[in-house]
Structures are given as C-alpha cells and as structure tokens.
Amino acid sequence: MSKPKYSPELKIRACEDFLSGKYSAAQVCEKYGITYNEKNHSSSSLNEWVAMYKATGSEAFSNSMHNKSYSSELKILAVEEYLAGKGSIMDITAKYGISGTEVFRRWVLKYNANRKLKDYNPKQEVYMAGARRKTTLKERREIVRYCISHNRDYKGTAAKYDVSYSQVYSWVKKYDACGEDGLADKRGHLKTDDEVDELERLRRENLRLKR
C-alpha cells in the first residue's frame, strides 16, 4: 500500500506547533505543506488533527487508529449525539476516537437513509467477500476517483465506502483499462444476434443446434 500523504509524525508536530501558540494555522500549513484555504483562513485537515490530538493525544495518529473496530452501538450513539446537537462532526469524531471525520460523515448519511449501521472489523469486513454490497455506477465512479486520489489506498477506500477490498481493486483495474465504461455492470446484458459479429452468431447457432 502506498504511504499516506501526511505521516503520523508530521501530524503530531503540526498539532504541537499550533497548540504552542508560536505559529498561526497558516504558518503551520506552510511549514509542513498542509492544504490551507486562503479564503476561509483555515485548514480543515489541521483543524481535525488538532481536535483529535486534544482528545486523545499523539495516539490519535497511530496506525491502530485506522484499523479500529467499531460496534454498531458506538456508531449509533455517536450519530445520535451529533444529530441531537451535542457536538460538531469534528467534536464527536474526536470524542469517540473515530479515525476521521469522513468516516463519521458516512455513518450519519447511512443513519439518515435508514440504512443499518453494522459492526465493523477491518480484518473481517474489508478483505472478506461478506463485505460486498451492491453499488450504482455513480458510486463506483466516486469510489474509484477517491481511491486513485488517495494513492490507491484500496483498504482505506473499502473501509470508507463499506465495500470489499477486492471490489475496489477490481474497479480501479477496470477503470485503468477501459475508463468509466469499465465500471458499468454488464451482467444480465445479452446482445441480440444482430448486435454481434458473424463468428459469435455462428457460435450461438451451434449451441442452439446442440441443445
């Protein structure tokens, strides 16, 4: 797997510099090459890291944080607390030690769509076929774009979008080979005899004769 854009060590140093009061958000972002929004005079990445650092310290950025298991009860508790106005997305993410705000946002979207929030174990659900679910073409496009833009992190993408590792890997490879056309689900689509070439028509006729 490719290395993440920002290492845990960089995140810790950035948080400590900012919390020391010696550097502004803009200065910290410039120093460490973190994306900074000039229009809003803030950095969503830095804000998220600082909130997580305040809640759990440097442990917030350990590899174990990104391989945590989440029970359905914890997911529901966190989402309902957010919907009750007891904290922002960033506050709740930090409070419950969730690996990132994007992960928590997906829980909220699923909850609001009346989709079941299931127990999550990265070793069991990301790699096993049981983690598979049906997806639309629009979803597959979004998943592939996210994966490619995040250094082809197949495992992280699978966890984020609640699909299997093999699904993400397969979609990216199909996209690499055929573009977005490769993401279309062609199962169940059978071309008529008029739509295929002569060799295929002969093959079909041969099969019919055998039957």
VODRENFI-40555 format. One record per residue (C-alpha): residue number from 1; residue in three letters; x, y, z. Coordinates in steps of 0.05 Angstrom, whole numbers, plus 5000, padded with zeros to 4 digits. Each point is the difference from the previous one (the first is absolute). Layout:
% VODRENFI-40555
+-----+--------+------+-------+------+
: num : residu : east : north :   up :
+-----+--------+------+-------+------+
: NUM :    ALA :    X :     Y :    Z :
...
+-----+--------+------+-------+------+
% end
This chain:
% VODRENFI-40555
+-----+--------+------+-------+------+
: num : residu : east : north :   up :
+-----+--------+------+-------+------+
:   1 :    MET : 5000 :  5000 : 5000 :
:   2 :    SER : 5024 :  5070 : 4984 :
:   3 :    LYS : 5021 :  5045 : 5057 :
:   4 :    PRO : 4948 :  5051 : 5024 :
:   5 :    LYS : 5009 :  5072 : 4979 :
:   6 :    TYR : 5013 :  5023 : 5072 :
:   7 :    SER : 5038 :  4955 : 5048 :
:   8 :    PRO : 4979 :  4993 : 5073 :
:   9 :    GLU : 5065 :  5035 : 5021 :
:  10 :    LEU : 4984 :  5060 : 4957 :
:  11 :    LYS : 4930 :  5005 : 5028 :
:  12 :    ILE : 5026 :  4999 : 5071 :
:  13 :    ARG : 5053 :  5053 : 4986 :
:  14 :    ALA : 4948 :  5044 : 4965 :
:  15 :    CYS : 4952 :  4994 : 5059 :
:  16 :    GLU : 5053 :  5015 : 5052 :
:  17 :    ASP : 5025 :  5061 : 4961 :
:  18 :    PHE : 4930 :  5028 : 4993 :
:  19 :    LEU : 4981 :  4987 : 5073 :
:  20 :    SER : 5064 :  5031 : 5024 :
:  21 :    GLY : 4973 :  5067 : 4978 :
:  22 :    LYS : 5064 :  5017 : 4963 :
:  23 :    TYR : 4972 :  4988 : 4931 :
:  24 :    SER : 4935 :  5018 : 4965 :
:  25 :    ALA : 4961 :  4949 : 4961 :
:  26 :    ALA : 5026 :  5030 : 4935 :
:  27 :    GLN : 5072 :  4996 : 5025 :
:  28 :    VAL : 4993 :  4927 : 5022 :
:  29 :    CYS : 4969 :  4981 : 4933 :
:  30 :    GLU : 5055 :  5035 : 4961 :
:  31 :    LYS : 5053 :  4967 : 5044 :
:  32 :    TYR : 4974 :  4930 : 4989 :
:  33 :    GLY : 4969 :  5005 : 4932 :
:  34 :    ILE : 4928 :  4992 : 5025 :
:  35 :    THR : 4942 :  5023 : 4957 :
:  36 :    TYR : 4977 :  5068 : 5023 :
:  37 :    ASN : 4937 :  5038 : 4978 :
:  38 :    GLU : 5020 :  5073 : 4990 :
:  39 :    LYS : 4927 :  5021 : 4992 :
:  40 :    ASN : 4978 :  4971 : 5067 :
:  41 :    HIS : 5067 :  5011 : 5034 :
:  42 :    SER : 5000 :  4929 : 5026 :
:  43 :    SER : 5019 :  4928 : 4985 :
:  44 :    SER : 4949 :  4945 : 5009 :
:  45 :    SER : 5055 :  4948 : 5006 :
:  46 :    LEU : 5037 :  5038 : 5054 :
:  47 :    ASN : 4936 :  5016 : 5038 :
:  48 :    GLU : 4981 :  4926 : 5000 :
:  49 :    TRP : 5069 :  4978 : 5023 :
:  50 :    VAL : 5001 :  5051 : 5057 :
:  51 :    ALA : 4932 :  4978 : 5025 :
:  52 :    MET : 5022 :  4927 : 4999 :
:  53 :    TYR : 5066 :  5018 : 5034 :
:  54 :    LYS : 4964 :  5037 : 5055 :
:  55 :    ALA : 4954 :  4941 : 5012 :
:  56 :    THR : 5050 :  4942 : 5000 :
:  57 :    GLY : 5070 :  5028 : 4991 :
:  58 :    SER : 5050 :  4973 : 4950 :
:  59 :    GLU : 4966 :  4932 : 5004 :
:  60 :    ALA : 4947 :  5030 : 4954 :
:  61 :    PHE : 5047 :  4992 : 4941 :
:  62 :    SER : 5027 :  4930 : 5012 :
:  63 :    ASN : 4988 :  4946 : 4948 :
:  64 :    SER : 4953 :  4965 : 5048 :
:  65 :    MET : 4952 :  5058 : 4995 :
:  66 :    HIS : 4989 :  4984 : 4927 :
:  67 :    ASN : 4989 :  4926 : 5014 :
:  68 :    LYS : 4951 :  5008 : 5057 :
:  69 :    SER : 4938 :  4959 : 5008 :
:  70 :    TYR : 4934 :  5038 : 5011 :
:  71 :    SER : 4938 :  4968 : 5029 :
:  72 :    SER : 4932 :  5017 : 4973 :
:  73 :    GLU : 4982 :  5027 : 5069 :
:  74 :    LEU : 5058 :  5049 : 4999 :
:  75 :    LYS : 4982 :  5024 : 4930 :
:  76 :    ILE : 4927 :  5012 : 5018 :
:  77 :    LEU : 5019 :  5035 : 5066 :
:  78 :    ALA : 5049 :  5046 : 4964 :
:  79 :    VAL : 4951 :  5017 : 4944 :
:  80 :    GLU : 4941 :  5012 : 5046 :
:  81 :    GLU : 5043 :  5045 : 5044 :
:  82 :    TYR : 5020 :  5041 : 4939 :
:  83 :    LEU : 4928 :  5005 : 4974 :
:  84 :    ALA : 4978 :  5022 : 5069 :
:  85 :    GLY : 5046 :  5060 : 4994 :
:  86 :    LYS : 5048 :  4977 : 5054 :
:  87 :    GLY : 5062 :  5013 : 4959 :
:  88 :    SER : 5026 :  5014 : 4930 :
:  89 :    ILE : 5023 :  4945 : 4953 :
:  90 :    MET : 5071 :  5016 : 5021 :
:  91 :    ASP : 4983 :  4999 : 5074 :
:  92 :    ILE : 4965 :  4932 : 4996 :
:  93 :    THR : 5055 :  4970 : 4957 :
:  94 :    ALA : 5052 :  5020 : 5051 :
:  95 :    LYS : 4958 :  4980 : 5060 :
:  96 :    TYR : 4988 :  4928 : 4976 :
:  97 :    GLY : 5069 :  4990 : 4970 :
:  98 :    ILE : 4973 :  4991 : 4929 :
:  99 :    SER : 5055 :  4997 : 4948 :
: 100 :    GLY : 4975 :  5061 : 4961 :
: 101 :    THR : 4943 :  5047 : 4988 :
: 102 :    GLU : 4986 :  4970 : 4932 :
: 103 :    VAL : 4988 :  4932 : 5032 :
: 104 :    PHE : 4952 :  5031 : 5050 :
: 105 :    ARG : 4963 :  5039 : 4945 :
: 106 :    ARG : 4986 :  4934 : 4965 :
: 107 :    TRP : 4969 :  4973 : 5063 :
: 108 :    VAL : 4955 :  5060 : 5005 :
: 109 :    LEU : 4979 :  4994 : 4927 :
: 110 :    LYS : 4984 :  4926 : 5009 :
: 111 :    TYR : 4960 :  5013 : 5064 :
: 112 :    ASN : 4960 :  5055 : 4966 :
: 113 :    ALA : 4986 :  4954 : 4941 :
: 114 :    ASN : 4974 :  4947 : 5049 :
: 115 :    ARG : 5057 :  4953 : 4982 :
: 116 :    LYS : 5025 :  4954 : 5054 :
: 117 :    LEU : 5064 :  5019 : 5035 :
: 118 :    LYS : 5037 :  4934 : 5007 :
: 119 :    ASP : 5058 :  4979 : 5044 :
: 120 :    TYR : 5065 :  5014 : 4965 :
: 121 :    ASN : 5063 :  4958 : 5004 :
: 122 :    PRO : 5052 :  5018 : 4947 :
: 123 :    LYS : 5030 :  4931 : 4998 :
: 124 :    GLN : 4933 :  4966 : 4990 :
: 125 :    GLU : 4960 :  5049 : 4959 :
: 126 :    VAL : 5049 :  5033 : 4953 :
: 127 :    TYR : 5034 :  4938 : 4972 :
: 128 :    MET : 4944 :  4948 : 5003 :
: 129 :    ALA : 4948 :  4991 : 4946 :
: 130 :    GLY : 4947 :  5012 : 5054 :
: 131 :    ALA : 5016 :  5074 : 4998 :
: 132 :    ARG : 4974 :  5004 : 4928 :
: 133 :    ARG : 4938 :  5041 : 4986 :
: 134 :    LYS : 4964 :  5022 : 4937 :
: 135 :    THR : 5022 :  5068 : 4973 :
: 136 :    THR : 4976 :  5048 : 4947 :
: 137 :    LEU : 5043 :  5023 : 4942 :
: 138 :    LYS : 5002 :  5069 : 5033 :
: 139 :    GLU : 5026 :  4970 : 5065 :
: 140 :    ARG : 5053 :  4959 : 4963 :
: 141 :    ARG : 5025 :  5063 : 4965 :
: 142 :    GLU : 5005 :  5037 : 5066 :
: 143 :    ILE : 5035 :  4942 : 5034 :
: 144 :    VAL : 5051 :  4993 : 4944 :
: 145 :    ARG : 5015 :  5074 : 4998 :
: 146 :    TYR : 5009 :  5001 : 5075 :
: 147 :    CYS : 5046 :  4940 : 4999 :
: 148 :    ILE : 5044 :  5027 : 4944 :
: 149 :    SER : 5004 :  5069 : 5032 :
: 150 :    HIS : 5022 :  4968 : 5066 :
: 151 :    ASN : 5060 :  4963 : 4974 :
: 152 :    ARG : 4959 :  4938 : 4981 :
: 153 :    ASP : 4986 :  4984 : 5073 :
: 154 :    TYR : 4954 :  4941 : 4985 :
: 155 :    LYS : 4991 :  4980 : 5072 :
: 156 :    GLY : 4985 :  5070 : 5025 :
: 157 :    THR : 4951 :  5011 : 4942 :
: 158 :    ALA : 4965 :  4935 : 5014 :
: 159 :    ALA : 4991 :  5019 : 5073 :
: 160 :    LYS : 4975 :  5070 : 4983 :
: 161 :    TYR : 4947 :  4977 : 4950 :
: 162 :    ASP : 4980 :  4935 : 5035 :
: 163 :    VAL : 5020 :  4954 : 4942 :
: 164 :    SER : 5052 :  4945 : 4995 :
: 165 :    TYR : 5074 :  5008 : 4984 :
: 166 :    SER : 4992 :  4955 : 4938 :
: 167 :    GLN : 4943 :  5043 : 4974 :
: 168 :    VAL : 5041 :  5064 : 5004 :
: 169 :    TYR : 5061 :  4966 : 4969 :
: 170 :    SER : 4959 :  4972 : 4943 :
: 171 :    TRP : 4965 :  5066 : 4984 :
: 172 :    VAL : 5065 :  5039 : 4999 :
: 173 :    LYS : 5032 :  4949 : 4953 :
: 174 :    LYS : 4940 :  5002 : 4955 :
: 175 :    TYR : 5002 :  5076 : 5000 :
: 176 :    ASP : 5075 :  4999 : 4983 :
: 177 :    ALA : 4985 :  4954 : 4941 :
: 178 :    CYS : 4935 :  5028 : 4972 :
: 179 :    GLY : 4985 :  5065 : 5036 :
: 180 :    GLU : 4930 :  5011 : 5028 :
: 181 :    ASP : 4971 :  4951 : 4950 :
: 182 :    GLY : 5035 :  4945 : 5038 :
: 183 :    LEU : 4960 :  5016 : 5062 :
: 184 :    ALA : 4933 :  4985 : 4969 :
: 185 :    ASP : 4967 :  4936 : 5026 :
: 186 :    LYS : 4989 :  4959 : 4937 :
: 187 :    ARG : 4972 :  4939 : 5035 :
: 188 :    GLY : 4934 :  4980 : 4971 :
: 189 :    HIS : 5010 :  5040 : 4936 :
: 190 :    LEU : 4998 :  4952 : 4940 :
: 191 :    LYS : 5010 :  5029 : 4931 :
: 192 :    THR : 4951 :  4978 : 4946 :
: 193 :    ASP : 5024 :  4960 : 4940 :
: 194 :    ASP : 4998 :  5063 : 4958 :
: 195 :    GLU : 5047 :  5035 : 5049 :
: 196 :    VAL : 5057 :  4949 : 4997 :
: 197 :    ASP : 5050 :  4982 : 4946 :
: 198 :    GLU : 4994 :  4940 : 4953 :
: 199 :    LEU : 5045 :  4955 : 5042 :
: 200 :    GLU : 4957 :  5010 : 5062 :
: 201 :    ARG : 4936 :  4988 : 4961 :
: 202 :    LEU : 5029 :  4933 : 4975 :
: 203 :    ARG : 5020 :  4981 : 5071 :
: 204 :    ARG : 4930 :  5014 : 5025 :
: 205 :    GLU : 4968 :  4962 : 4943 :
: 206 :    ASN : 5045 :  4940 : 5015 :
: 207 :    LEU : 4979 :  5001 : 5073 :
: 208 :    ARG : 4926 :  5002 : 4980 :
: 209 :    LEU : 5010 :  4940 : 4954 :
: 210 :    LYS : 5034 :  4961 : 5056 :
: 211 :    ARG : 4943 :  5015 : 5047 :
+-----+--------+------+-------+------+
% end
